[in-house]
Amino acid sequence: MTTTSPGDLPAPEFRAAFHRVADLVADYLEHVGEYPVLPKVRPGDVRALLAPVPPKDPEPLDRVLDDYRRIVEPNVTHWNHPGFMAYFGITGSGPGILGEALAAGLNVNAMLWRTSPAATELEETVTDWLRQMLALPAVFRGHINDTASVSTFLALAVARDRAPGLEIRERGMAGRADVPALVVYASDQAHSSVDKAVIALGLGLANLRKVPVDDQFRMDAVALEAMIAEDRIHGRLPIAVVATAGTTSTTSVDPLQAVAAVCRREAVWLHVDAAYGGAAATCPEFRPLFDGMEQADSIVVNPHKWLFTPVDCSVLLVREAAALRAAFSLVPDYLRTDEEGVTNLMDYGIQLGRRFRALKLWMVIRAFGVTGIRERLRHHCALAQELAGWVRAEPGFELAAPVPFSVVCFRVTRGATGEEQDKLNERVINRVNAAGSVFLAPTRLRGRVVIRVAIGNLRTGREHVAEAWRLIREAAAGV
Ligand SMILES: *Cc1c(COP(=O)(O)O)cnc(C)c1O
């Protein structure tokens, strides 16, 4: 038996490899635009390049990093590519990457204040910075989760927990005649994470009402109120409304003032999903679109979406942090601590262990400054407006939705029937994607296929948007 510990990598070896990693990442970011956005691989191609069994003996890190460079890097979809305009354009920015690396070095698990005072207090501070950037009142408290899906799940769990007299946390819902159907409302443009939260909370998809939208894809608050009244007549209990501020398809913003007024009258929880749009709310000129958000009970904003923070980082802001704690706090004996007046982050959600995500967000906000962040968001919005102008001026094309931020939805209008038009627009997108310099994803609006260009990457410039437009026009002429 050996008495010396086999230990970690020898320090000099680690230092040399980390320097090489720094060069790898810097080279990657400098040249990412030279890759096709979508790797030219078929399913199984990457697996075929990987050893099917684990190495018995240690391998030199240089060889592992060579394989990273050869097998991994070229075969990912390049989200940091300037031509990435599918879903939402995002960026793992320089300061965010540095924060991620530093957090890995510390490897703290901030479940309790005691298990990482700095991680806990930095999270409290940086989420309060975000609150200020969103011009929200000081009562809101921030809590970092991995994704908006989880943030929304937590918010709806609190809404369920607060259903008066039902004690669901203690007694559950199954087998109880005294628990009515609990109903959640969201527009028909809301993100599928709302549906998933309803599934996971045992509320049942049949109790998720999809509220119709107006001609600009915003929730109809009058219809919402009518649906709530209808549910009450039938003995069901409305518990929450999810309003979306920046929907996934068109980035439309629900009328938050009107929705908040309904929620107040009806005493139901208002959760605002601003996963993408929340970034724009940090710009004073866009903030009026979000008026009413300050009346929400909870809000989710994803810095990993349009605030240049590497995946993952989602901030849930809650008006009453105590409600979140009431829903989730459960302290086993071995985790009891006696510090007074400290936050133990494990009390605010389902996870015990947690990554130090606040560090990268802190570094992004400091390195760019609020002004620098706004400047970058405005640049993306200006590019989107320019593209929208080109679409408007082009015969055979039409805008499919207003362009409030940095996403442009439009379609080719040729084709005798709706179906023909759909096929044509799909073919245009496929052709553009095959070219390699741009990646687009379609969406559907009122059942029809739409081309969607999402601008949000820090490396995307006018030339990349112009290239996308050139490819789209060319493809449309050829199909
Ligand atoms: C992207 C998005 C989500 C989901 O975000 P995740 O962090 O991936 O869970 C939720 N809501 C809206 C409006 C989104 O755009």
The ligand as a Gaussian input file, in Angstrom:
#p B3LYP/6-31G(d) Opt

LIG

0 1
 C      -35.145000      30.677000     -23.870000
 C      -36.379000      30.918000     -23.123000
 C      -36.730000      30.131000     -22.022000
 C      -35.959000      28.901000     -21.618000
 O      -34.707000      29.207000     -21.137000
 P      -33.782000      28.091000     -20.485000
 O      -32.832000      28.898000     -19.685000
 O      -33.130000      27.385000     -21.617000
 O      -34.622000      27.188000     -19.672000
 C      -37.861000      30.462000     -21.332000
 N      -38.623000      31.506000     -21.688000
 C      -38.328000      32.282000     -22.743000
 C      -39.220000      33.432000     -23.098000
 C      -37.199000      32.010000     -23.504000
 O      -36.927000      32.767000     -24.571000

